[in-house]
Amino acid sequence: METLFFWFGDIKIIWADAAYRGELASYLWYTFLCKLEIAPTLKTKGFQVVLKRWIVERTFGCFQWDRRLMIDCERQSCSAETMLYITSIGKMLRRYK
């Protein structure tokens, strides 16, 4: 988190899944003055749109369209991270046109 806020210090809200409940919210608030919003868990069956959650799921879903990320062939975490950056940059460039 320190690296994230070093480069992007103006972040005010982070959206997270229910797995991140607990001390993370207070840590983010007292350290970086950033609010943590947890997406609600649904008890009903069937498809329902959860606010803000679809943005994150759609972003990670687009990574599966990249062949190199889909089969996890990287041996080191730094090269896997670099491939995520390259895929994200390509996605942003396609949207820019």
N, C-alpha and C positions, 0 to 999 in steps of 0.2 A: 504494500500500500504506500510505503514511503516513496518509492520510485514513481508510482502513478501520480501522486500529488506533487512530486517535484516537477514533473513535466507538465501536468495539467492541474495547476493549483486552484483554478476557479470552479472546480466541481462542487456542486451543492447537494445533489441527490444521487444515491446509488440504489438501483433496483436489484433485489436479490430474491432467490427462492426461499422457501420455508426452512431449508436446511441450515440457513445462516442466522437463525434466531439465536439470541443469547448476548454475549458480551461484545460482539462485533459492533453493534449499534452504538453502545456507549463509548467504545474505543474510537470510532470514527468521529463521533460528535465532539468528544473532549480533545482529541488530537488535531483534527483537521476542520472542525466546524462543518461537518458534512452529515446529512441526514440519510439514514438507511431505511428504505421502504421495502417491506416484505410482501410479496405477492400472496394473496389469500389461497389457502388450499380448499378444494371443492370436495364436498361429500357426495355429490350426486353423480350418477353414471351418465355417460354420453358426452358429446362435445359441447363445451362452453368456452366462450372467449373470456380470458382473464386479462384485465387491463394491464398494459405494459409488458406482460409476460410474452406475448407473441413476438415482440420486437427482438427479444433475446433469442427465442427459439428459432426465429427466422434467420437471424444472423449465423447461429451455429449450424443451421440446416444448409445454408449456402456453402459452408466449408465442405460439405460432403459431395458437392458437385465437382470439386477439384480432385483430379485423379491421385495426385501425390499425397493429399491429406486423407483421402478415403482409405488407403491401404496401410497407413502408418509405417512407412519404410525408413523413417529417420532413426538413426542410432543415438544421436545426442539431442538433448532437449533444446539446445540453442539453434540447431538447424531446423527443428520442428517449429520453433517460434518464428524463425525467419520465413518459413513457408507460409505461416499464418499471416505475417505482414505482407508478403507478396500477393497472396490471395485477396486480402483486404484492400490493398492498393489497386489491384485490378478491378475489383468490384466498384470502388469509388470512381475510377476512371470511366468505367462503362456508364455509370449514372451521370457523370459530368457532361457527357456528349449530348 
